[in-house]
């Protein structure tokens, strides 16, 4: 578990991973879950450990057990927060008592709910929790809390109202005007069920956490405390003894489970829409990759929410192949594929299920990206210089184990200069032997180096040349460059037709 906050990796925004993390952590704000997503792993065993936990939590019974635990911890924290804000000691003590009972039930519930777990991480957690809840310190606090709750439930008093004066007296069972039983019977159907066996009741917890006594109620309670000093004194002592209720280890478990639950909750509507996810095979030694039906997770989240269609693609890098050169018409899905490629590797390195039907991936030592930044006011010459400096920095930091994603570089210069500069970058990447996906309008690059594989964004063959967003592994036909040049100079059919008023 990450010890503290970690900065967002440089490539996060280029790959839209920041959008994914915001969506995943929205429900669990305040727990610092972003840090989990900022620390990719490179140890296949650690990744396998997390993958096993995800597989177990994909079982509805185990997911619900973990979800009940996090909900119970949230209710416990709310009670403690309300208690801290309360200046009326007897009321605060009662909420603390309820918090203890809620906490006890929550921890025991998780230990029991993890019984069918098979993942080593969850089995170990179950065993640790079983020992924790069996310890005398834990059981003693719970038993004492239940005894106090029962004794408080037995407290009886008589309330006399005369004009604007209230009098509290010891309960007289023989009093002629005792309507307590009748009143309780009349309102019994509105009362939530009492917790049984020390387990907290969610409805009671929600109601209690939001309640606050007014001045008259607090005054009545003070008078009741004077009538029954023994039980209320014991309650105050109990609160003082167990003030540090939350075990740091349990708090850490709550946070870590939220990482898993948050990600699986994020995937739920996408899975219901029929999109595939898998637990990829990963290696820190074997280069090459295979991904079937991969898609951009951030884009899919938006498309599914809006009822749109998600296009999936296959990506391969075989023996000796290192560079995917993706070309094709503008707005044909090339940049989307580049983001999906980077997301796939980052999410796999977290141990998360990845957006693909099947995947076998190399674990890079770092991910380096180059996407277009906001337009530089210095003009095209400034943009080219800025691109060259950024590429220089990428090549300086890259190792043979790095993953590099380049998106549409050298678009500000002439085609001859772009090809010359790109050829030099390609030679450097090939010599480095790093994996790379490069989106470029220069499909000639795919023929300059044997480590390069061509992928082409396709259009329909019906004459309309409609973009399909399907990207296939095949030899380029040169139309990508022609389309890019036509679009750059406003000479496409649509642009010309628009000018001519058609």
C-alpha positions as CSV (number, residue, x, y, z in Angstrom):
1,X,0.0,0.0,0.0
2,X,1.5,3.4,-0.9
3,X,2.6,5.2,2.2
4,X,1.9,8.7,1.1
5,X,0.9,10.9,-1.9
6,X,2.7,10.4,-5.1
7,X,2.8,13.0,-8.0
8,X,0.9,12.2,-11.2
9,X,3.2,10.7,-13.8
10,X,4.0,13.1,-16.7
11,X,2.2,10.9,-19.3
12,X,-1.1,10.8,-17.4
13,X,-2.8,13.7,-19.2
14,X,-1.5,12.7,-22.6
15,X,-3.1,9.3,-22.2
16,X,-6.2,10.6,-20.5
17,X,-5.4,8.4,-17.5
18,X,-6.2,11.5,-15.3
19,X,-9.8,11.3,-16.5
20,X,-10.0,7.6,-15.6
21,X,-8.6,8.2,-12.1
22,X,-11.0,11.0,-11.5
23,X,-14.0,8.9,-12.4
24,X,-12.7,5.9,-10.3
25,X,-12.1,7.9,-7.2
26,X,-15.1,10.3,-7.3
27,X,-17.1,8.1,-5.0
28,X,-14.2,7.7,-2.6
29,X,-12.9,11.2,-2.4
30,X,-10.7,12.0,0.6
31,X,-8.9,8.7,0.8
32,X,-6.0,9.6,-1.5
33,X,-6.7,6.7,-3.8
34,X,-5.0,8.6,-6.7
35,X,-1.7,7.5,-5.3
36,X,-2.4,3.9,-6.1
37,X,-2.8,4.9,-9.7
38,X,0.4,6.9,-9.8
39,X,2.7,3.9,-8.9
40,X,2.9,1.3,-11.6
41,X,4.6,-1.9,-10.6
42,X,7.2,-3.9,-12.5
43,X,7.3,-7.1,-10.5
44,X,5.0,-9.7,-12.1
45,X,4.5,-11.4,-8.7
46,X,3.2,-8.2,-7.1
47,X,1.0,-7.6,-10.2
48,X,-0.3,-11.2,-10.0
49,X,-1.1,-10.6,-6.3
50,X,-3.3,-7.7,-7.2
51,X,-4.8,-9.5,-10.1
52,X,-5.9,-12.3,-7.8
53,X,-7.6,-9.9,-5.5
54,X,-9.4,-8.3,-8.4
55,X,-10.6,-11.8,-9.6
56,X,-11.9,-12.6,-6.2
57,X,-13.7,-9.3,-5.8
58,X,-15.3,-9.8,-9.2
59,X,-17.3,-12.5,-7.3
60,X,-20.5,-10.7,-6.2
61,X,-20.5,-12.2,-2.7
62,X,-16.9,-11.1,-2.0
63,X,-17.5,-7.7,-3.6
64,X,-20.6,-7.1,-1.4
65,X,-18.6,-8.2,1.7
66,X,-16.0,-5.6,1.0
67,X,-18.6,-3.0,0.1
68,X,-20.4,-3.6,3.4
69,X,-17.1,-3.2,5.2
70,X,-16.3,0.2,3.6
71,X,-19.9,1.4,4.2
72,X,-19.7,0.3,7.9
73,X,-16.3,2.1,8.2
74,X,-17.9,5.3,6.7
75,X,-20.8,5.2,9.2
76,X,-18.3,4.7,12.1
77,X,-16.3,7.7,11.0
78,X,-19.5,9.8,10.6
79,X,-20.5,8.9,14.2
80,X,-17.0,9.8,15.5
81,X,-17.0,13.1,13.6
82,X,-20.4,14.0,15.0
83,X,-19.2,13.1,18.4
84,X,-16.2,15.3,18.1
85,X,-18.4,18.3,17.2
86,X,-20.8,17.7,20.1
87,X,-20.3,19.8,23.2
88,X,-22.8,17.9,25.2
89,X,-20.9,15.1,26.9
90,X,-23.7,12.6,27.5
91,X,-24.9,12.8,23.9
92,X,-21.4,12.5,22.6
93,X,-20.8,9.5,24.8
94,X,-23.9,7.7,23.4
95,X,-22.7,8.3,19.8
96,X,-19.3,6.9,20.7
97,X,-21.0,3.8,22.1
98,X,-22.9,3.4,18.8
99,X,-19.6,3.9,16.9
100,X,-17.9,1.1,18.8
101,X,-20.8,-1.3,18.1
102,X,-20.8,-0.3,14.4
103,X,-17.0,-0.7,14.2
104,X,-17.1,-4.1,15.9
105,X,-19.9,-5.4,13.6
106,X,-18.1,-4.0,10.5
107,X,-14.8,-5.7,11.2
108,X,-16.3,-9.0,12.2
109,X,-18.5,-8.9,9.1
110,X,-15.5,-8.5,6.8
111,X,-13.7,-11.4,8.5
112,X,-16.7,-13.6,7.9
113,X,-17.5,-12.3,4.4
114,X,-14.0,-13.2,3.2
115,X,-14.4,-16.8,4.1
116,X,-14.7,-18.0,0.5
117,X,-11.7,-15.9,-0.7
118,X,-9.0,-17.7,-2.8
119,X,-6.6,-14.8,-3.5
120,X,-3.6,-15.0,-1.2
121,X,-4.0,-11.4,-0.3
122,X,-7.6,-11.8,0.8
123,X,-7.0,-15.1,2.5
124,X,-4.2,-13.5,4.5
125,X,-6.4,-10.5,5.3
126,X,-9.2,-12.9,6.5
127,X,-6.8,-14.8,8.7
128,X,-5.4,-11.6,10.2
129,X,-8.9,-10.2,10.8
130,X,-9.9,-13.5,12.5
131,X,-7.1,-13.1,14.9
132,X,-7.8,-9.4,15.4
133,X,-11.5,-9.9,16.3
134,X,-10.6,-12.8,18.6
135,X,-8.2,-10.7,20.7
136,X,-9.2,-9.9,24.2
137,X,-8.9,-6.1,23.6
138,X,-11.4,-6.3,20.7
139,X,-13.9,-8.7,22.2
140,X,-13.7,-6.9,25.6
141,X,-14.6,-3.5,24.2
142,X,-17.5,-5.0,22.2
143,X,-18.9,-6.9,25.2
144,X,-18.6,-3.9,27.4
145,X,-20.3,-1.7,24.8
146,X,-23.3,-4.1,24.5
147,X,-23.7,-4.3,28.2
148,X,-23.7,-0.5,28.5
149,X,-26.2,-0.2,25.6
150,X,-28.5,-2.7,27.3
151,X,-28.3,-0.9,30.6
152,X,-29.0,2.4,29.0
153,X,-32.0,0.8,27.4
154,X,-33.3,-0.1,30.8
155,X,-33.1,3.5,32.1
156,X,-36.6,4.7,33.0
157,X,-37.7,8.1,34.3
158,X,-40.9,10.1,34.6
159,X,-41.4,13.4,32.9
160,X,-43.8,15.9,34.3
161,X,-45.0,18.9,32.3
162,X,-46.7,21.7,34.1
163,X,-47.1,24.9,32.0
164,X,-43.6,25.8,30.8
165,X,-41.9,23.8,33.5
166,X,-40.4,20.3,33.1
167,X,-39.6,18.0,35.9
168,X,-37.7,14.8,35.7
169,X,-38.1,12.2,38.4
170,X,-37.3,8.6,39.1
171,X,-39.7,6.3,37.4
172,X,-42.6,5.1,39.6
173,X,-44.1,1.9,38.1
174,X,-47.2,2.4,40.2
175,X,-48.0,5.9,39.0
176,X,-51.6,6.5,37.9
177,X,-50.7,8.5,34.8
178,X,-48.0,6.4,33.3
179,X,-48.7,6.4,29.5
180,X,-45.2,5.3,28.5
181,X,-46.2,1.8,27.4
182,X,-49.2,3.1,25.5
183,X,-47.1,5.7,23.7
184,X,-44.3,3.2,22.9
185,X,-46.9,0.7,21.5
186,X,-48.5,3.4,19.4
187,X,-45.2,4.4,17.8
188,X,-43.6,1.0,17.6
189,X,-44.1,0.6,13.9
190,X,-42.0,3.7,13.3
191,X,-39.0,2.5,15.2
192,X,-36.2,0.9,13.3
193,X,-35.3,-2.7,14.4
194,X,-32.9,-2.9,17.3
195,X,-29.4,-4.2,16.3
196,X,-29.0,-7.9,17.2
197,X,-25.9,-9.6,18.4
198,X,-24.0,-6.4,18.5
199,X,-24.3,-5.7,14.7
200,X,-25.0,-2.1,13.8
201,X,-28.1,-1.2,12.0
202,X,-27.5,1.0,8.9
203,X,-30.8,2.9,9.2
204,X,-30.1,3.6,12.8
205,X,-26.6,4.7,12.1
206,X,-27.7,7.1,9.4
207,X,-30.4,8.6,11.6
208,X,-28.3,8.8,14.7
209,X,-25.4,10.5,12.9
210,X,-27.6,13.3,11.7
211,X,-29.4,13.9,15.0
212,X,-28.6,16.6,17.5
213,X,-30.4,17.4,20.7
214,X,-31.9,20.8,21.1
215,X,-31.5,22.8,24.3
216,X,-34.6,21.4,26.1
217,X,-33.7,17.8,25.1
218,X,-30.2,18.3,26.3
219,X,-31.5,19.7,29.6
220,X,-33.8,16.7,30.1
221,X,-30.9,14.4,29.4
222,X,-28.8,16.2,32.0
223,X,-31.5,15.6,34.6
224,X,-31.7,11.9,33.6
225,X,-28.0,11.6,34.1
226,X,-28.3,13.0,37.6
227,X,-31.0,10.3,38.3
228,X,-28.7,7.5,37.0
229,X,-25.1,8.6,37.7
230,X,-23.8,5.0,37.8
231,X,-24.5,3.9,34.2
232,X,-23.7,7.3,32.7
233,X,-20.5,7.5,34.7
234,X,-19.5,4.1,33.4
235,X,-20.3,5.2,29.9
236,X,-18.0,8.3,30.2
237,X,-15.2,6.1,31.5
238,X,-15.7,3.6,28.6
239,X,-15.4,6.5,26.1
240,X,-12.2,7.7,27.7
241,X,-10.7,4.2,27.8
242,X,-11.4,3.4,24.2
243,X,-11.0,6.9,22.7
244,X,-8.5,5.6,20.1
245,X,-11.1,3.3,18.6
246,X,-9.9,2.9,15.0
247,X,-7.0,0.6,14.5
248,X,-4.6,2.0,11.9
249,X,-4.3,-1.4,10.2
250,X,-8.1,-1.5,9.8
251,X,-8.1,2.0,8.4
252,X,-5.5,1.0,5.9
253,X,-7.6,-2.0,4.8
254,X,-10.6,0.3,4.3
255,X,-8.5,2.5,2.0
256,X,-6.9,-0.3,0.0
257,X,-10.3,-2.1,-0.6
258,X,-11.7,1.2,-1.9
259,X,-9.0,1.1,-4.6
260,X,-10.2,-2.3,-5.8
261,X,-13.9,-1.5,-5.4
262,X,-13.7,1.9,-7.0
263,X,-12.0,0.5,-10.1
264,X,-14.5,-2.4,-10.4
265,X,-17.5,0.0,-9.9
266,X,-16.1,2.1,-12.7
267,X,-16.0,-0.9,-15.0
268,X,-19.5,-2.1,-14.2
269,X,-21.5,0.0,-16.8
270,X,-18.9,-0.7,-19.4
271,X,-19.1,-4.5,-18.8
272,X,-22.9,-4.3,-18.9
273,X,-22.5,-2.6,-22.3
274,X,-20.7,-5.7,-23.5
275,X,-17.1,-4.3,-23.5
276,X,-14.4,-6.9,-22.7
277,X,-11.9,-6.8,-19.9
278,X,-9.2,-9.2,-19.0
279,X,-6.3,-9.9,-16.6
280,X,-3.3,-9.7,-18.9
281,X,-0.2,-11.9,-18.9
282,X,2.7,-9.7,-18.0
283,X,6.5,-10.1,-18.2
284,X,9.4,-7.8,-17.3
285,X,11.7,-9.9,-19.5
286,X,9.8,-10.9,-22.7
287,X,9.3,-8.0,-25.1
288,X,6.5,-8.1,-27.6
289,X,2.8,-7.8,-27.1
290,X,-0.6,-9.0,-28.1
291,X,-3.9,-7.3,-27.4
292,X,-7.2,-8.3,-28.7
293,X,-10.2,-6.0,-28.8
294,X,-8.4,-3.2,-27.0
295,X,-10.1,0.2,-26.6
296,X,-9.6,3.7,-25.0
297,X,-11.1,3.3,-21.5
298,X,-11.5,7.1,-20.9
299,X,-13.3,7.5,-24.3
300,X,-15.4,4.4,-23.7
301,X,-16.6,5.8,-20.4
302,X,-18.0,8.8,-22.2
303,X,-19.4,6.9,-25.2
304,X,-21.2,4.4,-23.1
305,X,-22.7,7.1,-20.8
306,X,-24.0,8.8,-24.0
307,X,-25.2,5.7,-25.7
308,X,-22.4,5.7,-28.3
309,X,-20.5,2.9,-29.9
310,X,-17.0,1.8,-28.9
311,X,-14.7,0.5,-31.6
312,X,-12.1,-2.1,-30.6
313,X,-8.9,-3.0,-32.3
314,X,-6.2,-5.7,-32.3
315,X,-2.5,-4.8,-31.7
316,X,0.5,-7.1,-32.0
317,X,4.3,-6.8,-31.8
318,X,5.9,-10.1,-32.7
319,X,9.4,-11.4,-32.4
320,X,11.9,-8.6,-33.2
321,X,9.2,-6.1,-33.8
322,X,9.3,-2.9,-31.7
323,X,7.6,0.0,-33.4
324,X,4.0,0.3,-34.4
325,X,3.7,3.0,-37.1
326,X,0.0,4.0,-37.3
327,X,-1.1,6.0,-40.3
328,X,-4.3,6.9,-42.0
329,X,-6.8,9.7,-42.5
330,X,-7.2,12.4,-39.8
331,X,-9.8,11.7,-37.1
332,X,-9.7,8.0,-38.0
333,X,-9.0,6.7,-34.5
334,X,-5.2,6.8,-34.6
335,X,-4.7,9.0,-31.5
336,X,-7.4,7.0,-29.7
337,X,-5.5,3.8,-30.4
338,X,-2.2,5.4,-29.2
339,X,-4.0,6.4,-25.9
340,X,-5.5,2.9,-25.6
341,X,-2.0,1.4,-26.1
342,X,-0.5,3.5,-23.3
343,X,-3.5,3.0,-20.9
344,X,-3.2,-0.8,-21.5
345,X,0.4,-0.9,-20.3
346,X,-0.2,1.4,-17.3
347,X,-3.3,-0.3,-16.0
348,X,-1.6,-3.7,-16.5
349,X,1.3,-2.5,-14.3
350,X,-1.2,-1.6,-11.6
351,X,-2.6,-5.1,-11.6
352,X,-6.0,-3.9,-12.8
353,X,-8.2,-5.6,-15.3
354,X,-7.4,-4.0,-18.7
355,X,-9.7,-2.9,-21.5
356,X,-9.2,-5.8,-23.9
357,X,-10.5,-9.3,-24.6
358,X,-7.0,-10.8,-24.2
359,X,-3.6,-9.3,-23.6
360,X,0.0,-10.3,-23.2
361,X,2.2,-7.3,-22.3
362,X,5.8,-6.3,-21.5
363,X,6.2,-4.3,-18.3
364,X,8.2,-1.1,-19.2
365,X,10.5,0.6,-16.8
366,X,8.8,3.9,-17.7
367,X,6.3,5.4,-20.2
368,X,7.3,8.4,-22.2
369,X,4.9,10.3,-24.4
370,X,4.9,13.1,-26.9
371,X,1.5,14.7,-27.8
372,X,0.8,18.1,-29.1
373,X,0.8,20.8,-26.5
374,X,-1.2,24.1,-26.7
375,X,-0.2,26.2,-29.6
376,X,3.0,28.2,-29.1
377,X,2.6,31.9,-29.7
378,X,6.2,32.0,-31.1
379,X,4.9,30.4,-34.3
380,X,5.8,27.4,-36.3
381,X,9.5,27.8,-35.9
382,X,9.0,27.8,-32.1
383,X,6.8,24.8,-32.2
384,X,9.4,22.8,-34.1
385,X,12.1,23.8,-31.7
386,X,9.8,22.8,-28.8
387,X,9.1,19.4,-30.4
388,X,12.8,18.8,-31.0
389,X,13.7,19.6,-27.4
390,X,10.9,17.4,-26.0
391,X,12.0,14.5,-28.3
392,X,15.6,15.0,-27.2
393,X,14.5,14.7,-23.6
394,X,12.5,11.5,-24.3
395,X,15.4,9.9,-26.1
396,X,17.8,10.9,-23.3
397,X,15.6,9.3,-20.6
398,X,14.5,6.2,-22.6
399,X,16.1,2.8,-22.1
400,X,15.6,-0.5,-24.0
401,X,12.9,-1.3,-21.5
402,X,10.9,1.9,-22.0
403,X,7.5,2.3,-23.7
404,X,7.3,5.4,-26.0
405,X,4.1,6.9,-27.5
406,X,4.5,9.6,-30.2
407,X,1.5,11.3,-31.7
408,X,1.8,13.4,-34.9
409,X,5.2,15.0,-34.6
410,X,6.8,17.4,-37.1
411,X,3.4,18.5,-38.6
412,X,4.6,22.1,-38.6
413,X,7.4,21.7,-41.1
414,X,7.6,20.7,-44.7
415,X,7.1,17.1,-45.7
416,X,10.7,16.7,-46.7
417,X,12.0,18.0,-43.4
418,X,9.4,16.0,-41.5
419,X,10.5,12.8,-43.2
420,X,14.2,13.6,-42.7
421,X,13.7,14.4,-39.0
422,X,11.4,11.5,-38.4
423,X,13.9,9.1,-40.1
424,X,16.5,10.2,-37.6
425,X,14.1,9.7,-34.6
426,X,13.2,6.3,-36.0
427,X,16.8,5.2,-36.3
428,X,17.4,6.3,-32.7
429,X,14.3,4.3,-31.5
430,X,15.4,1.2,-33.4
431,X,18.9,1.4,-32.0
432,X,17.4,1.8,-28.6
433,X,15.2,-1.3,-29.1
434,X,12.4,0.2,-27.1
435,X,8.7,-0.5,-27.7
436,X,7.0,2.4,-29.4
437,X,3.6,3.3,-31.0
438,X,4.0,6.2,-33.4
439,X,1.1,8.0,-35.0
440,X,2.3,9.7,-38.2
441,X,1.0,10.8,-41.6
442,X,4.4,9.7,-43.0
443,X,3.6,6.1,-43.8
444,X,6.9,5.7,-45.6
445,X,8.4,5.4,-42.1
446,X,7.0,1.9,-41.9
447,X,9.3,0.8,-44.7
448,X,12.5,2.3,-43.3
449,X,13.3,-0.2,-40.5
450,X,12.7,-3.9,-40.1
451,X,11.5,-3.4,-36.5
452,X,8.6,-1.3,-37.7
453,X,5.1,-2.6,-38.2
454,X,2.5,-0.7,-40.3
455,X,-1.0,-0.2,-39.0
456,X,-3.5,1.8,-41.1
457,X,-6.8,3.5,-40.1
458,X,-9.4,2.3,-42.5
459,X,-12.3,3.9,-44.4
460,X,-15.2,2.2,-46.2
461,X,-14.8,1.2,-49.9
462,X,-18.2,2.4,-50.9
463,X,-16.9,5.6,-52.4
464,X,-17.9,7.7,-49.4
465,X,-14.6,6.9,-47.6
466,X,-16.4,7.0,-44.3
467,X,-14.0,6.5,-41.3
468,X,-14.5,3.1,-39.6
469,X,-12.1,3.7,-36.7
470,X,-10.9,0.2,-37.3
471,X,-7.1,0.1,-37.5
472,X,-5.6,-2.8,-39.3
473,X,-2.1,-4.2,-39.6
474,X,-1.3,-3.9,-43.3
475,X,0.9,-2.2,-45.8
476,X,0.0,1.5,-46.2
477,X,-1.4,2.6,-49.6
478,X,-0.1,6.2,-49.5
479,X,-3.6,7.7,-49.1
480,X,-2.8,8.8,-45.5
481,X,-0.2,11.3,-46.6
482,X,-2.4,12.5,-49.4
483,X,-5.3,13.0,-47.1
484,X,-3.1,14.8,-44.5
485,X,-1.8,17.2,-47.1
486,X,-5.3,17.8,-48.5
487,X,-6.6,18.5,-45.1
488,X,-3.7,20.7,-44.2
489,X,-4.3,22.9,-47.2
490,X,-8.1,22.8,-47.1
491,X,-8.4,20.7,-50.3
492,X,-10.6,17.8,-49.1
493,X,-13.9,17.2,-50.8
494,X,-15.9,18.4,-47.8
495,X,-13.8,21.7,-47.5
496,X,-14.1,22.4,-51.2
497,X,-17.8,21.6,-51.3
498,X,-18.3,23.9,-48.3
499,X,-16.5,26.8,-50.1
500,X,-18.5,26.3,-53.2
501,X,-21.7,26.4,-51.2
502,X,-22.9,22.9,-51.9
